[in-house]
Amino acid sequence: MTDYQNWNLELDQQIAILTLNRAEKMNALTTETLHELRDIAISLRDNRDVWVIILQSAGEHFSTGVDVNHIQGMVGQDEAAYREHLRDLQDCLDTFEALPQPIIAKIRGYCIGGGLLLACCCDFRVADESAMFHLPEVQLGIAVIMGTQRLTRIAGIPNTKEMVLLAERFDATKAQSYGLLNSLVESEELDEFADDLAIRFTKLPPRTVSIAKQIINQGAFTSLSESQELEMDLQATLLDSPDFKEGVDAFFEKRASQFTGE
């Protein structure tokens, strides 16, 4: 397995555990960190042995966002270079978000700026009581630059305006009220809760889960009739799937399914 400077990647059965490993920098995101994330996403994309991904961070904090030195470098930058560089970084998050496997973000401590937007690339966000959230960009004279619509699509326009325009810190309870969190648990329960959630996906047919994720993500931005066509098109690719046959057979035989990922 490839060694990464800023990330640890472990495979446990069908679960990939991806750890941001910059605890000494409070897991701030740099250009190199995001480039590596894209490389990892590409390596996981077609890996049929990976059915679900847990995203976590070493140390006490999920991520304090884009490194402030990187933000400082934006001041007075040539516009063309700025656009090219930012598109590159945005593509890193886009590639990660587009992974076919379900992704679970495990959040503790600070989840700030670009760190929060990274979490929003995930399908599930679980946090403990220590989690603290903040979108401080406007205080630095910049707007959110790594995909504001990720927040809007999850939390809605009013809540996103409250988070972005006021730039105030908020705790995990408030984050859950915004709709940012799927689950909020006590600190000592976070690891086990995330692991148990991941294990649930190892008992489901991964191709079907992937297609269902695609239907939800793409269908949300199309008309009802277009989304129905999308459902039919994608389900048609599963008609000859051994896991589809296994799921139906197990249902009628009143037994637990044994999915293989085929």
N, C-alpha and C positions, 0 to 999 in steps of 0.2 A: 504494500500500500504506500502511496506517495506521502512523503513527509512535508508538512506545511509549517511555515514560520509562525503563523498567527492562529492556527486552528489545529485541534486534535480531532481525528475522525476514527471512530471505533464501530465495528459491526458486531452485534450481539443477536444471534439468530437472524430474524428478518428486520431487526431494528438498527438503524444507523444513528449513532449518538455523535452529534457535531458540537464541539465545544470551542467557543471563542476564548483563546488562551492568552489574553493580555491583561491579566489581573493587576499587574504592577502599574498599568496605565488606565485602570478602571474600565478596561475593555473598550477604550475609544477606538473608533473606526478610522483607518487610514486608507489611502489609495491601494496600498499593497494588501491590506486586509480584505478589501472588497474585491480586488482582482482574484485573490485566492478563493474567496467565496464563490465567485463565478466558476472558477476551475473545478471546485468541488461539486457544484451543482451539475455541471456538464458530466462529471464522472458518475454521479448518482442517477442521472436522468434515465439512462437505459440499463441500469443495473437491476435485473429481475430478482436478485437476491435481497433487495431492499424494499420492504413493503411499507415502512413508515419511518419518519425522521424526527428525532428530538433535537431541538436547538437549545443550547444552554451556554452558560459562560462560567469560566473559572473565577474563583474568589467570591466577593460579597455582592458584586453588582453585575447586572445584565449588560449594560453598556451606557456610557456617558455620551454617546453619539459621535459625530464626526470630530476628529481631532481639531482643537482650536487653532493649531498651527496651520492646518489646511485652510480653515476659514480665513485666517489672517492673510494668507497668500492670495485670496480673491480680491483684496483691495487694490484697485488700479489695474487689474489684469486686463489684457487685451480681450475684447468681447468675443472674437472668433475662437481664441484659445479657451476662454471660459466655457463657451457653449460646447466645444468639442470634448473638453475634459468632463464636464458635468454629464453630458450624454453617455460617456463611457461609464461613469460611476452609476448612473441610473440603470444602465443595462445590466450591471452586476446584480442589483436588487431584482430587476425584472426577470433575469434568468433564474434566480433562486426561487422567486415567487411562482414561476411557471412549472416547477417540478411536478411530475404527475403524482408522486406519493403525498399523502397527507403529512403536514409538518406541524409539530407541536412546539410552541415556544414556552420554555420554563423560565419564569421571570422572578428574580429576587433583587432587592436593592434598587439602585438607580436604573431607570429606563428612560433615557433622555434623548431628545432630538432625533437624529438618525437612528439611534438605537430603538426608539419606539416605532419608527417607520420600518425597520428591519423586522420587528415583532409583528407588524401589521402584514408583512408578506406571508406570515404563517397562517395555517387554517384554524388552529386552536391556540389560545393564549391562556396559560394558567399561571397564577402568581400567588405569592405568599404575602403575609401581612406587612413585611418589610418593604415591599415594592413602593417606589416613589417615582412619579412620572412628571415630565416637564418638556415643554416645547419652547425653548428660550430664544429662538431665532430672531424674532422681531426686536428683542432687546439689544441685539447686535447689529440691527439695521438691515437685516436680510429677511426674506420670506422663507418659508419652508421650501427646500429645493430638492428633496429626494422622493417626491411623489405624494403631495398633499391629499390627492384624491383617495389614496389608500385609507386615510383617516375618515374622509367624508363618506366613503362607501360603507364603512363599518359603523361609524358613530352618528352619521347624519350631519347636515349642514349646521344646525344651531349648536350642537355640541362641539363640532370642529372649530367653529368660530370662537367659541368660549375658550377652547384649549389653545388655539393658535394666536388669536388677537390679544388676549389678556396675558398670555405667556406666564401664567401662574403655575406653581407646583401643585400637584394633586396626588392624593394617596390611592391605594389599591381599591378602597371602597368606592371612591369617586370614579375611578377608572371603570369599575364594574357597572356603575350606574350609567356611564357613557356608552356601555356596550362593548368596551374594548376587551374585556376579559370574559372567557367562557366559564372560568371557575376561579374562586378565591379560597385558599385553604390556609391553615395554620402552618407556620414555618417548618415544623418538624414533619409535616405530612407532604410537603411539596414533591420531594423526590419520588416517593412511593406513588403519589397520585399521578404524576406524569408517566411513570413507568407502567402503571396499570392501564392508563389510557392508551399508551402505545401498544401494549399487549393485546388489547381488544382488536386492533387492526390486523394482528397476525392470525386471527381466527376468521378473517373475512377474505373474500377473493380479491386480490390486489388489482387486477385489471378492471374489475367492476368498480371498485372504489375510485380508481383513477379516472375512469370515464364519468362516474357520477360527479366527481370534483370538477371535471371539465365542463360538464353540462351546467352545473351551478354557476361557475365563474363566467363562462361565455354567454349562457342563456340570460343572465341578469341584465344584459345590455342589448337584448334583441326583443322583437315583438313576440307575443305568445306563439303565433304560428311559426315563426322562425325558430324559436326554441324547441317547439315540438318536432320540427324537421331535424334539428340537431340531435334530439334524443333518439329518433329513429335511426339516423345515420350512424351514430356511435354505438347504439345497442346492436345494430346489424353486424358490427365487427365481432360481437361476442357469440353469435348464434352457434358457431362450431366450437366454442370454447369448452374444454373439459371441465373447467370450474363451473360453468353455467349448467352443464348436465349434472355435475355432482350436486350442486345446490338444489336443483329440482328433484333429483332422485332422493336425496336425503330428506327433503320435506315430506315426500309421499311415503317414504319408508320409516318416518318418525325416528330419525337418528341424527346425531351430530354430523355436520359436514366436515369433510377432510379436504381442504383446498390445497392445491399445489402451486398456484400462481400461473397456471397454463390457461 
